[in-house]
């Protein structure tokens, strides 16, 4: 009887210790989330307070001058280089992820090598990409300082991100979906494009949204590949600057700090709008493909 009581008391003590540890971890997780939320809110409020009062119509003039310091050419170039980069990187990244998850053997040496390469690429500083792009695309490929050189360089930068998120999205699709399609007589390719990809669309778009954020906020790589010309690019072989490069250029001059904060507001709004639109498109595509 005494042994049973001692055992029960010991179990209760162990339970209380586990319960106390769980509560501590619970509060630590919520504290960390709350601190992250505070930092984000502080940054947004700081940018809005410093930048909104400096917004004026001169900043949205079509031509840049030293008097108006217009950001409109940089805004147009940002949208152009974002679309061109996604046009290059997304098909390659999604196609590579489909091969890794649906066709290649899991224990294949090449698959492991590709994963190591993508992980390594994702950890390389952006300035290294910029130097590589300047040497290879600008000089040896003779693209010059252009929208095309910047887009290809950014495509290499975001490719690991697109591949990893797409791969995780494809792996999250239950195997029962594939088995059911095969049982109904569907081929491998039809199963992938009619069953697997529609189910993975939200996850794929999450990676695309993260990639868009990195494209818009990148400056170091684009200075060496796309240049800093403050005008709308006339073609993909024209030199131009994006909003991030525009902010870097005018802030470095020391005379346009107010315009720099105003440009930061526009950049912040642009990222938020693109994220909202991308999420909306992902939900619409997922629902429509699911209905089909």
N, C-alpha and C positions, 0 to 999 in steps of 0.2 A: 504493500500500500504506500509506504514511504517512497519507494522507487518510482511509483506511478506519479505521485504528487511532484517529486523533484523533476521528473521528465516534463510534466505539464508546465511547471514554472519556467523551466529552461526554454520550452517552445514559445511561451508568452514573451519572455525577454528577447528572444531572437526575433519574434514578430515585431515587437516594438522598435527594436533597433533597425530592422528593415523598413518599417513604416516611417521612422524618423529620417532615415537616409533618403527615402523616396520623396518626402516632403521638402528636404533640403535641395535635392536635385530639381524638383518641380519649381521651387521659387527661383533657383539659379537660372533655369531655362527661361522662365518668364521675365526675369530681370535682364537677361541678355537681349531678349527680343524687344523689351521696352527701351533699353539703351540704344539699340539699332534704330528703332522708330524715332527716338528723340534726335539722334544725329541727322537722320534724313530730313525731319521736319525743320531742324535748325538750319541746315544747308539751303533748303528750299526757301524758307522765310528770309534768310540773309540775302540770297540772290534777288528775290522779288523786291525787298525793301530798297536795296542798292540800285537795282536795274530798272524797275518800272517807271520811276520818275524821270528817267533819262531817255525813255522811248519817245521818238518824234518821227514825223513824216520824212525828214531828211535821211534817216537811217534806211529807208526803204526806197530810195531813189534807184533807178535802173543802172546808172553809171556811178562808179566810185570816184570820189575826189578827196583831196586832203581836207576839204571843208565839210563835206557831209559825212565822210567815213561810212558810206553806205554798206550795209550788210546783205542787201538783196542779191547781188551777184554771188556771194559766198553761199547764201541759202539755196539758190538754184543749183550751184555746183554740188552742194552737199546731197541734194536729192538725186542728181544725175549720177554721182559716183556711187551712191548707195544702191540704186537700181542696177547699175552696170556690175557692181561687185557681187550682188546677189544672183544676177543672171549667170555669172561665171561659177560662183562657189556652190550654190545650192544644188544644181543638178549633179555636179561631181561628188559633193558630200553625201547626198541622199543615195546616189547610185553606188558609191563605195560602201555605204552602210548596208544597203540591200545585199550586196555580194557577201559581206562579212557575216551577216546574220542568217541569210536564207540559202546561200549556195556553198560557201566555204565550210569545210569541216572545222569543228571547234578546236581540235587538237592540231590543226595545221600550223606548221612553222611560219609560213608566210603571213598568216593571220596574226600571230603573236608579234611578228616583226612590224607589221603595219600599225598595230595598236601601240607598240613602243614608240614608233616614229611619230604618231599623232600626239601622244602624251608629251614627247620631247618638244615638238613644235609649239604646243600650247604654253610651254614655259619659257620660250625665248622672248627676250625684251623686244618691244616694237622698234626700237632704234636699230636693232640688228636686221630686222626685216627691211627697214628703210635703206640701210647701207647695201643690202643684197639687191634690192630693187634698183637702186641707183647704179650699181655696177652692171647688173645683168640686163634689166629691161630698158633702162635709160641709155646706157652706153653700148653694150654689145648687141642688143636687139634693135637698137637705133629707133626706139619709140620716143626718145627724148623726154623732157619734163612734160608730162601729159596726163590727161584724165585716164587714158588706157594703162599707163605704167602704174599709176596709183591704184587703180581698180584691181589689176592683177596681183599687186603686192598685198593689198587688203584681202583678196580672195585666199591667198596662201595663209594669211594670219587667221582668218575665221574658219578655215577648212577643218581644223581639229575640233572646234566647238560644234560645228554643224554635224560632223560625223559622229561624235560621241553622243550628242543628244538624240540624233536620229536612231542610232544603234540602240540606245536605251529604250526609246519609244517603240521600236520594232520588237525588242525582246519582251516588253511588257504586254504585248498582244498574246492572249492565251493560245496554246498549241491546239486547243480544241477547235478554234476557228479554222485553222489550216486543215486539220483532220476532217472536219465536216465538209469543207470545200472539196478535198480530195475524194471523199466518199461519194459526193454528188457528181463526180466526173470532171471537175475543173482541173486544168493543168496548173503547173507551177507558176508560170508567169501570170496567168489570169487570177490565180489565188492571191498573189502578191499585190497586184494593182487593183483588184476589186474587193478584197477582204482585208488584207493586212494593212496596206497603206492608209485606207480610210480610217481604220481604227487607231492608227498611230499619228494622224494629222495633228491633233492638239499638242502632242509631245514634240513633233517636228517643228511646229510653229513656235514653240517655246524657245528652241534653239535658234531659230531665225530671228526672233525678237532680240535675244541676247546678242546675236551677231550684228544686228542693226545698231544697237546701242554702242557696240565697239567701233563700228565703222564711223558713226557720226562723231564720236568723241576722240577719234584718233587724229593726232597732229604730227608726231615725230616721224612716222613713216612717210607721210604725205609731203612733208617739206622737201625730202630728198627725191621724191618720185613724181609728184604732181606739180610742185612748184608753189609760188606764192603770188601769182599774178592776180590782181584784184579786178577781174572782169569775168563776164559769163563766158564759159568755154564754147567756142564756135563748133568744135568737133571733138571727137575722142582723142585727137592728137594735139589738142590745145592745152597749154599750161593754165592752171587755175588754182584757186584756194578754196577750201571748205570753211565752214563756220569755226571749227576748232582752230584751224591754221589762222584764220582771220583774227580771232581773239588773241592768239599768241603774237601775231605780228603787230597789232595796234597797241597791245599792252606793253610790249617791249620798247615801243617808242616813248612811253612815259607821258604823252600828251593827251591820250584818249582813254583814260581810265573809266570815265562815265560811259562812253560808248562801249567799252569792254563789258561792263556790267549789263548794259542793255542787250548786247549780243548774247550774253549768258542766259538772260531771260528767254530770248527767242529760241536758243538751243534747248533749254529745259522744256519749253512748251512743245517744241518739235518732237522731242523724244517721247513725251507723254502722249501726244496725239498719235504718233506712229505705233506705240505700244497698244493703245486702245483700239485702233483700227485693225492691227494685226490680230489681236485677240478676238475681235468681232468676226473677222474673215475666217479665222480658224474654227470658231464655233459654227459658223454657217456652212463651211465646207464639210466639217465633220458630220453635221446633221443631214446635209443633203446626200453625202456619200453613204451615210448609214441607212437612209430611206431607200436608196437604190439597192 
